[in-house]
Amino acid sequence: MSKYAFWIVSLLAFISSAFAGVTVTSPANGAALQGPVPYVASAKSSCSKGVGSMGIYTANGVLAYVVGGASLNTNLNLNPGTYNTVVEEWDNCGGAATAAVTITVSSPSGVSVASPGNGGTVTSPVNYVASATTSCSKGIGSMGIYTSQGALAYVANGASLNTNLNLNPGTYNTVVEEWDNCGGAATTPVTITVSSQSGVHVTSPANNGVSSSPVNFIATATTSCSKGIGSMGVYTSQGALAYAVNGASLNTNLNLNPGTYHAVVEEWDNCGGASTSPVTITVGNAFSNLQKSGGWAAAGQGPPKFVDCNPCGSQITWSMNQGIKSPSLSGSSTQFGIGGTGPYWDVLFNNHLIGDYSSQGMPDPNHTLVPTLSNFTYDVYFYGTNLGASQALEFDLNQFFDGMGFIWGHECRIAGGNEWDIWDDTSNQWIPTGIGCYPVNNAWNHLTIQVQRTSGNQLLYESITLNGVTNPVNQYYNPGSAPGWYGVTVNYQMDGNYEQSPYSVYLDELTFGYQ
């Protein structure tokens, strides 16, 4: 071959290779980040038939993701650690090309702000409720609130805060920050607009709650108008004014048919102004304030099989004290406690509502009611002073008939990793949802769970709402077997941690809705 011919062949080979390979846009090589890890990459090939597929190896021989075509865009959930990942393309001529990306994944940390909502309009004092997590092994030292750059308005020791700040009307670019004991910090910005001292405060019904009819509406209003408030009213839907009264307060009962209502309570002042407060409620058949009801039973459960026992020896102890006035929302909360010596032991509290052993006077002896029920709501407020000692808190709804068991189990893992799990009775295991669960310590947390039994007798987990944030679940499971059981029950369970640290939780305004 002549030098000229050799030069031509070399040039063609160089041009061919220049147009082949993998380009990784994300993550950057050597990056330190938290999961899920976003992978964005594209590929080119000198193969005339193009690129067939691309994939990601998280370790040698471990193909974690594959997609057809010449590009990929996905998120990978990776445990903390260092990964020598490889993004590879396979062309349609039998060739391949790779790009190596080394990353370090750290444990998640950050600040979760339950109140106020980012971008919201509020009145003073402004209620701040927040919690924090960190990858620092020494934990979080303190948290604080900046109302503007460099203006530290509040500091609290520990991994949570709940306080009210008096702020003048205006827009604030506030920041909630945590400082850990390793010298690190994390922040969450919260922009709010503080309006003048006016607005509507609704005491009842609870937003996103469930209620039986008639529905009790209780509200008050304030205004910056020097002439005061003229009247207040309740809209049960857009344009449907169901009730109006003169003055700055209202307390009335409205008869509403079963269904979901996007109600609005409004005040009109004597200066021509007005303000509103929206209240979404589900109206149906409901049992209210079940925490102070009779009919509660309890049993311990321990590893490895978690079979009910009562008594159980020293491994598990529990308590239940009704009629607590403080802390309480209704004036009659119930304190549930757990202790003992056995690590990872649990206590289950349950109440039979409808059907066999009904505590609510609804035994349904002819079996004509329970099989017709298909929509359920679990609505409760809970308060803990030491929630970090809880491995998990469980809130369950159960229906049994015709040998089938519908167990809608919901587990808020706290020490177990701050995530909601749901129960699959057919495989007898908890299924992670990917939805975070960060209840706030030393504060009332509002939880609403909505589930459904479908027309094909499947369990549908619909949604979980914690402290005003709704996360759709939309997962279906088959029922388990429950011969001999007939009825509807409600459960509350407390799980012990690795050293069975004692803790207690207060429940209040526990409402169970059924349709």
C-alpha positions as CSV (number, residue, x, y, z in Angstrom):
1,M,0.0,0.0,0.0
2,S,1.3,3.4,-0.9
3,K,1.9,6.1,1.8
4,Y,-1.0,8.1,0.1
5,A,-3.4,5.1,0.3
6,F,-2.4,4.4,3.9
7,W,-3.0,8.0,4.8
8,I,-6.5,7.9,3.2
9,V,-7.4,4.7,5.2
10,S,-6.1,6.2,8.4
11,L,-8.1,9.4,7.8
12,L,-11.3,7.5,7.2
13,A,-10.8,5.4,10.3
14,F,-10.2,8.6,12.3
15,I,-13.3,10.3,10.9
16,S,-15.3,7.1,11.6
17,S,-14.2,6.9,15.2
18,A,-14.8,10.6,15.7
19,F,-18.5,10.1,15.1
20,A,-18.8,7.1,17.4
21,G,-19.0,7.0,21.2
22,V,-21.1,7.7,24.3
23,T,-21.6,11.2,25.7
24,V,-22.8,11.4,29.3
25,T,-24.4,14.7,30.3
26,S,-25.3,13.6,33.8
27,P,-24.0,12.7,36.3
28,A,-20.6,14.3,36.1
29,N,-17.6,12.0,36.5
30,G,-16.4,12.2,40.1
31,A,-19.6,13.8,41.4
32,A,-20.9,13.4,44.9
33,L,-24.7,13.4,45.1
34,Q,-27.7,11.9,46.7
35,G,-30.1,9.4,45.1
36,P,-32.0,9.0,43.0
37,V,-29.2,9.6,40.5
38,P,-30.2,11.2,37.1
39,Y,-28.5,9.6,34.1
40,V,-28.7,11.5,30.8
41,A,-26.6,10.2,27.9
42,S,-26.5,9.9,24.1
43,A,-24.6,7.8,21.6
44,K,-23.3,7.9,18.1
45,S,-22.0,5.1,15.9
46,S,-20.1,4.6,12.7
47,C,-22.4,1.6,12.0
48,S,-24.6,2.4,9.0
49,K,-27.5,0.7,10.8
50,G,-27.3,3.1,13.8
51,V,-27.4,2.5,17.6
52,G,-29.7,-0.3,18.8
53,S,-29.7,0.3,22.5
54,M,-28.0,1.9,25.6
55,G,-27.5,0.7,29.1
56,I,-26.0,1.5,32.5
57,Y,-23.8,-0.8,34.6
58,T,-23.6,0.2,38.2
59,A,-20.9,-2.4,38.8
60,N,-18.9,-5.0,36.8
61,G,-21.6,-7.2,35.2
62,V,-24.5,-5.5,36.9
63,L,-26.7,-4.1,34.1
64,A,-29.1,-1.8,36.0
65,Y,-31.0,-0.2,33.1
66,V,-31.4,-0.7,29.3
67,V,-33.3,1.3,26.8
68,G,-33.7,1.1,23.0
69,G,-32.3,3.8,20.8
70,A,-29.4,6.3,20.9
71,S,-30.3,8.2,24.1
72,L,-31.3,7.5,27.7
73,N,-32.7,9.6,30.5
74,T,-33.5,7.9,33.7
75,N,-33.1,8.0,37.5
76,L,-31.5,5.2,39.5
77,N,-32.1,4.6,43.2
78,L,-28.6,3.7,44.6
79,N,-27.6,3.1,48.2
80,P,-24.9,5.2,49.7
81,G,-21.4,4.3,48.4
82,T,-19.0,4.8,45.6
83,Y,-19.9,3.4,42.2
84,N,-17.7,2.9,39.1
85,T,-20.6,3.0,36.6
86,V,-20.4,2.5,32.9
87,V,-22.8,3.8,30.2
88,E,-22.6,1.6,27.1
89,E,-24.1,1.7,23.6
90,W,-24.6,-1.3,21.4
91,D,-24.9,-0.7,17.6
92,N,-26.8,-2.7,15.0
93,C,-23.5,-3.9,13.5
94,G,-22.3,-5.8,16.5
95,G,-20.1,-3.0,17.9
96,A,-20.2,-1.2,21.2
97,A,-18.8,1.9,22.9
98,T,-18.6,2.9,26.6
99,A,-18.1,5.9,28.9
100,A,-17.0,5.4,32.5
101,V,-18.6,7.6,35.3
102,T,-17.5,7.3,38.9
103,I,-19.9,8.7,41.5
104,T,-20.3,8.8,45.2
105,V,-23.8,8.5,46.6
106,S,-24.4,9.9,50.1
107,S,-27.4,9.5,52.5
108,P,-30.2,11.9,52.0
109,S,-30.3,15.0,54.1
110,G,-32.2,18.2,54.1
111,V,-35.0,20.3,55.5
112,S,-38.7,19.5,55.1
113,V,-41.0,22.5,55.7
114,A,-44.6,21.6,56.5
115,S,-45.8,25.2,57.1
116,P,-46.0,27.8,55.6
117,G,-46.4,26.7,52.0
118,N,-43.8,28.1,49.6
119,G,-45.3,30.9,47.5
120,G,-48.3,31.2,49.9
121,T,-50.1,34.3,51.3
122,V,-50.4,34.2,55.1
123,T,-51.2,36.5,58.0
124,S,-49.1,37.3,61.0
125,P,-48.1,35.5,63.2
126,V,-46.7,33.0,60.7
127,N,-46.6,29.4,61.8
128,Y,-43.3,27.6,60.9
129,V,-43.3,23.9,61.2
130,A,-40.2,22.0,59.9
131,S,-38.0,19.0,60.4
132,A,-34.6,17.9,59.1
133,T,-32.5,14.8,58.4
134,T,-28.8,14.5,57.9
135,S,-26.1,12.0,56.8
136,C,-24.0,13.2,59.7
137,S,-23.5,10.3,62.2
138,K,-23.6,12.8,65.1
139,G,-27.1,14.0,64.1
140,I,-28.5,17.5,63.9
141,G,-27.6,20.2,66.4
142,S,-30.1,22.9,65.7
143,M,-32.4,24.6,63.2
144,G,-33.3,28.2,62.4
145,I,-35.3,30.6,60.3
146,Y,-33.9,33.5,58.3
147,T,-36.6,36.1,57.4
148,S,-34.1,37.8,55.0
149,Q,-30.4,37.4,54.2
150,G,-28.4,37.4,57.4
151,A,-31.5,38.0,59.6
152,L,-31.7,34.9,61.8
153,A,-35.1,35.3,63.5
154,Y,-35.4,32.0,65.4
155,V,-33.2,29.1,66.5
156,A,-34.3,25.8,68.1
157,N,-32.1,22.9,69.3
158,G,-32.7,19.5,67.7
159,A,-34.0,18.3,64.3
160,S,-37.4,20.0,64.3
161,L,-39.0,23.4,65.0
162,N,-42.5,24.7,65.5
163,T,-42.9,28.4,66.2
164,N,-44.9,31.5,65.3
165,L,-43.1,34.6,63.9
166,N,-44.6,38.1,64.0
167,L,-43.9,39.6,60.6
168,N,-45.1,42.9,59.1
169,P,-47.0,42.9,55.8
170,G,-44.8,42.3,52.8
171,T,-43.0,39.6,50.8
172,Y,-40.3,37.6,52.5
173,N,-37.7,35.3,51.0
174,T,-37.3,33.2,54.1
175,V,-34.9,30.3,54.6
176,V,-35.2,27.4,57.0
177,E,-31.8,25.9,57.8
178,E,-30.4,23.0,59.8
179,W,-26.9,22.7,61.2
180,D,-25.5,19.2,61.9
181,N,-22.9,18.2,64.4
182,C,-20.4,17.4,61.7
183,G,-20.1,21.1,60.5
184,G,-22.6,20.7,57.7
185,A,-25.8,22.5,56.9
186,A,-28.8,22.3,54.6
187,T,-31.5,24.8,53.7
188,T,-34.9,25.1,52.2
189,P,-36.1,28.5,50.9
190,V,-39.7,29.5,51.6
191,T,-41.1,32.6,49.9
192,I,-44.2,34.0,51.6
193,T,-46.4,37.1,51.3
194,V,-47.6,38.4,54.7
195,S,-50.9,40.2,54.3
196,S,-52.5,42.7,56.7
197,Q,-54.3,41.3,59.7
198,S,-57.4,40.0,57.9
199,G,-58.6,36.6,56.9
200,V,-60.9,33.7,57.7
201,H,-60.0,31.0,60.3
202,V,-62.0,27.8,60.0
203,T,-62.0,25.6,63.1
204,S,-64.4,23.0,61.8
205,P,-64.5,20.9,59.6
206,A,-60.9,19.9,59.1
207,N,-59.5,20.5,55.6
208,N,-59.2,17.3,53.6
209,G,-61.1,15.5,56.3
210,V,-64.2,13.3,56.3
211,S,-67.4,14.1,58.1
212,S,-70.9,12.7,58.5
213,S,-74.0,14.9,57.7
214,P,-74.9,17.4,59.1
215,V,-71.5,19.0,58.8
216,N,-70.6,21.5,61.5
217,F,-69.0,24.7,60.1
218,I,-67.3,26.9,62.7
219,A,-65.2,30.0,61.6
220,T,-64.1,33.5,62.6
221,A,-62.8,36.3,60.6
222,T,-60.6,39.4,61.1
223,T,-60.1,42.4,58.8
224,S,-57.9,45.5,58.5
225,C,-61.1,47.5,57.5
226,S,-61.7,50.1,60.1
227,K,-65.5,49.6,59.8
228,G,-65.2,45.9,60.7
229,I,-66.8,42.8,59.1
230,G,-70.3,42.9,57.9
231,S,-71.1,39.2,57.3
232,M,-69.8,35.7,56.7
233,G,-71.0,32.8,54.6
234,V,-70.4,29.2,53.4
235,Y,-70.2,28.1,49.8
236,T,-70.6,24.4,49.3
237,S,-69.5,24.7,45.7
238,Q,-68.8,27.5,43.3
239,G,-71.7,30.0,43.4
240,A,-73.7,27.9,45.8
241,L,-74.0,30.1,48.9
242,A,-75.5,27.6,51.5
243,Y,-75.4,29.8,54.5
244,A,-74.8,33.5,55.5
245,V,-74.8,35.3,58.9
246,N,-74.1,38.8,60.0
247,G,-70.9,39.5,62.0
248,A,-67.4,38.1,62.3
249,S,-68.2,34.5,63.3
250,L,-70.4,31.6,62.3
251,N,-71.4,28.3,63.8
252,T,-73.9,26.2,61.8
253,N,-74.7,22.7,60.7
254,L,-75.3,22.0,57.0
255,N,-77.1,18.9,55.7
256,L,-75.0,17.6,52.8
257,N,-75.4,14.6,50.6
258,P,-72.5,12.0,50.4
259,G,-69.7,13.2,48.2
260,T,-66.6,15.5,48.1
261,Y,-67.1,19.2,48.5
262,H,-64.7,22.0,47.7
263,A,-66.3,24.4,50.2
264,V,-65.3,28.0,50.8
265,V,-65.9,30.1,53.9
266,E,-65.9,33.8,53.1
267,E,-66.1,37.1,55.0
268,W,-67.3,40.5,53.6
269,D,-66.1,43.6,55.4
270,N,-67.8,47.0,55.5
271,C,-65.2,48.6,53.3
272,G,-66.1,46.5,50.2
273,G,-63.3,43.9,50.8
274,A,-63.5,40.2,51.3
275,S,-61.3,37.2,52.1
276,T,-61.8,33.4,51.9
277,S,-60.6,30.1,53.2
278,P,-61.1,26.9,51.2
279,V,-62.2,23.7,52.9
280,T,-62.3,20.4,51.1
281,I,-64.3,17.7,52.8
282,T,-65.7,14.2,52.1
283,V,-69.2,13.7,53.4
284,G,-70.4,10.2,54.1
285,N,-71.1,7.8,56.9
286,A,-68.5,8.3,59.5
287,F,-67.5,7.4,63.1
288,S,-66.0,10.5,64.8
289,N,-63.6,10.8,67.7
290,L,-62.9,7.1,67.8
291,Q,-59.9,7.6,70.0
292,K,-62.2,8.1,73.0
293,S,-64.6,5.3,72.0
294,G,-64.9,2.0,73.7
295,G,-64.1,-1.3,72.1
296,W,-60.3,-1.0,71.7
297,A,-58.2,-4.1,72.2
298,A,-54.5,-4.5,72.1
299,A,-51.9,-7.3,71.5
300,G,-48.1,-7.5,71.3
301,Q,-46.2,-8.8,68.3
302,G,-42.6,-9.9,68.1
303,P,-40.0,-11.1,65.6
304,P,-39.7,-13.2,63.7
305,K,-43.3,-14.1,63.0
306,F,-45.1,-11.2,64.7
307,V,-47.9,-13.4,66.1
308,D,-50.4,-11.7,68.4
309,C,-49.8,-12.3,72.1
310,N,-51.4,-10.9,75.3
311,P,-49.7,-11.1,77.7
312,C,-46.3,-11.3,76.1
313,G,-43.8,-11.1,79.0
314,S,-41.2,-8.4,79.4
315,Q,-40.4,-8.2,75.7
316,I,-43.3,-5.7,75.1
317,T,-45.4,-3.5,77.3
318,W,-48.1,-1.0,76.3
319,S,-50.6,1.5,77.7
320,M,-53.7,3.3,76.5
321,N,-55.0,6.4,78.4
322,Q,-58.2,8.1,77.2
323,G,-59.6,11.5,78.1
324,I,-56.3,13.4,77.9
325,K,-56.9,17.2,77.9
326,S,-53.4,18.3,77.0
327,P,-52.1,17.9,74.4
328,S,-55.5,17.7,72.7
329,L,-57.5,19.3,70.0
330,S,-60.9,18.1,70.9
331,G,-60.3,18.2,74.7
332,S,-60.2,14.4,74.9
333,S,-57.2,12.8,73.1
334,T,-55.9,9.3,73.9
335,Q,-52.3,8.5,74.8
336,F,-50.9,5.3,73.4
337,G,-47.6,4.0,74.8
338,I,-45.0,1.3,74.0
339,G,-42.0,-0.1,75.9
340,G,-40.4,-3.4,76.9
341,T,-37.1,-5.2,76.5
342,G,-37.5,-7.0,73.2
343,P,-36.0,-5.1,70.2
344,Y,-38.3,-4.5,67.3
345,W,-41.5,-5.6,69.1
346,D,-44.8,-3.9,68.2
347,V,-48.1,-3.3,69.8
348,L,-51.3,-3.4,67.8
349,F,-54.5,-1.5,68.9
350,N,-57.7,-2.3,67.0
351,N,-61.4,-1.7,67.1
352,H,-64.2,-3.6,65.5
353,L,-66.6,-1.0,64.0
354,I,-69.1,-2.8,61.8
355,G,-70.0,-6.5,61.8
356,D,-68.7,-9.1,64.3
357,Y,-68.0,-7.6,67.7
358,S,-69.0,-4.1,66.7
359,S,-68.2,-1.5,69.3
360,Q,-70.5,1.0,67.5
361,G,-73.8,-0.8,67.7
362,M,-73.7,-2.0,64.1
363,P,-73.3,-5.9,64.2
364,D,-74.9,-6.4,60.7
365,P,-76.2,-9.9,61.5
366,N,-77.7,-10.5,58.1
367,H,-74.5,-9.5,56.3
368,T,-76.4,-6.9,54.2
369,L,-74.1,-3.9,54.9
370,V,-70.5,-4.9,54.9
371,P,-70.3,-6.3,51.4
372,T,-71.8,-3.1,50.0
373,L,-69.0,-0.8,51.4
374,S,-66.2,0.1,49.1
375,N,-64.8,3.5,50.0
376,F,-63.0,4.2,53.2
377,T,-61.2,7.2,54.8
378,Y,-58.9,7.2,57.9
379,D,-58.5,10.7,59.2
380,V,-56.5,11.4,62.4
381,Y,-54.3,13.9,64.2
382,F,-51.3,12.5,66.0
383,Y,-48.7,14.1,68.4
384,G,-45.5,12.7,69.7
385,T,-42.8,14.2,71.9
386,N,-40.2,11.5,70.9
387,L,-41.2,10.4,67.4
388,G,-37.5,9.6,66.6
389,A,-37.8,6.6,68.9
390,S,-40.4,5.0,66.7
391,Q,-39.4,2.5,64.2
392,A,-42.7,3.0,62.5
393,L,-46.3,4.1,63.1
394,E,-49.0,2.0,61.3
395,F,-52.5,3.2,60.3
396,D,-54.7,0.3,58.9
397,L,-58.2,-0.1,57.6
398,N,-59.6,-3.6,57.2
399,Q,-62.7,-5.3,55.6
400,F,-63.6,-9.0,55.8
401,F,-66.4,-10.9,54.1
402,D,-66.9,-14.0,52.0
403,G,-63.6,-15.5,53.1
404,M,-61.7,-12.5,51.7
405,G,-59.5,-10.1,53.8
406,F,-58.9,-6.6,52.6
407,I,-56.1,-5.1,54.7
408,W,-55.0,-1.6,53.7
409,G,-51.9,-1.3,55.8
410,H,-50.0,2.0,55.9
411,E,-46.7,2.2,57.6
412,C,-44.8,5.5,58.2
413,R,-41.3,4.4,58.8
414,I,-39.5,7.0,61.0
415,A,-36.4,5.4,62.5
416,G,-36.9,2.9,59.7
417,G,-36.1,5.5,57.0
418,N,-38.8,8.2,56.7
419,E,-40.9,6.6,53.9
420,W,-44.5,5.3,53.5
421,D,-44.9,1.6,52.9
422,I,-48.1,-0.2,52.0
423,W,-49.1,-3.8,52.8
424,D,-49.4,-6.6,50.2
425,D,-51.3,-9.3,52.0
426,T,-50.8,-11.9,49.3
427,S,-47.0,-11.7,49.5
428,N,-47.1,-10.9,53.2
429,Q,-44.7,-8.0,52.9
430,W,-44.4,-4.2,53.0
431,I,-44.0,-2.4,49.7
432,P,-42.1,0.9,49.6
433,T,-44.1,3.7,47.9
434,G,-41.2,6.2,47.5
435,I,-43.4,8.8,49.4
436,G,-41.5,10.5,52.2
437,C,-43.0,10.5,55.7
438,Y,-41.6,13.2,58.0
439,P,-44.0,13.8,60.9
440,V,-43.1,16.8,63.0
441,N,-42.1,16.2,66.6
442,N,-43.9,18.2,69.4
443,A,-46.7,19.2,67.0
444,W,-50.1,17.9,65.8
445,N,-49.7,16.1,62.5
446,H,-52.8,15.7,60.4
447,L,-53.1,12.4,58.4
448,T,-55.8,11.5,55.9
449,I,-55.7,8.1,54.1
450,Q,-58.1,7.2,51.3
451,V,-58.6,3.7,50.0
452,Q,-61.1,1.7,47.9
453,R,-62.3,-1.8,47.3
454,T,-62.8,-2.0,43.5
455,S,-65.7,-3.6,41.7
456,G,-63.4,-6.5,40.9
457,N,-62.5,-7.0,44.6
458,Q,-59.0,-5.5,44.5
459,L,-57.5,-3.2,47.1
460,L,-56.8,0.2,45.7
461,Y,-54.5,2.5,47.7
462,E,-55.7,5.9,46.6
463,S,-53.8,8.7,48.4
464,I,-51.9,9.7,51.6
465,T,-52.2,13.3,52.9
466,L,-49.8,14.4,55.7
467,N,-49.9,17.9,57.0
468,G,-51.7,19.3,54.0
469,V,-49.5,17.6,51.3
470,T,-51.4,15.0,49.3
471,N,-49.4,12.2,47.5
472,P,-51.4,9.9,45.2
473,V,-50.5,6.2,45.6
474,N,-52.7,4.5,43.0
475,Q,-51.5,0.9,43.6
476,Y,-53.7,-2.2,43.3
477,Y,-53.3,-5.5,45.2
478,N,-55.3,-8.7,45.5
479,P,-57.1,-9.6,48.8
480,G,-55.8,-12.2,51.2
481,S,-57.7,-15.1,52.8
482,A,-59.7,-14.5,55.9
483,P,-62.2,-17.4,56.5
484,G,-64.5,-16.8,59.4
485,W,-64.1,-13.1,59.6
486,Y,-66.9,-10.7,58.9
487,G,-66.8,-6.9,59.4
488,V,-64.9,-3.6,59.2
489,T,-62.1,-2.7,61.6
490,V,-59.6,0.1,62.2
491,N,-56.1,-0.4,63.5
492,Y,-53.3,1.7,65.0
493,Q,-49.9,0.2,65.6
494,M,-46.7,1.3,67.2
495,D,-43.4,-0.4,66.3
496,G,-40.3,-0.5,68.6
497,N,-36.8,0.2,67.5
498,Y,-33.6,-1.8,67.9
499,E,-33.4,-1.1,71.6
500,Q,-37.2,-0.9,72.2
501,S,-37.0,2.7,73.3
502,P,-40.2,3.7,75.1
503,Y,-42.3,6.4,73.6
504,S,-45.9,7.5,73.4
505,V,-48.2,9.1,70.8
506,Y,-51.4,11.0,71.3
507,L,-54.3,10.5,68.8
508,D,-57.2,12.9,68.5
509,E,-60.2,13.6,66.2
510,L,-59.9,10.1,64.8
511,T,-62.6,9.8,62.1
512,F,-63.4,6.7,60.0
513,G,-65.5,7.3,56.9
514,Y,-67.2,4.6,55.0
515,Q,-69.4,4.5,51.8
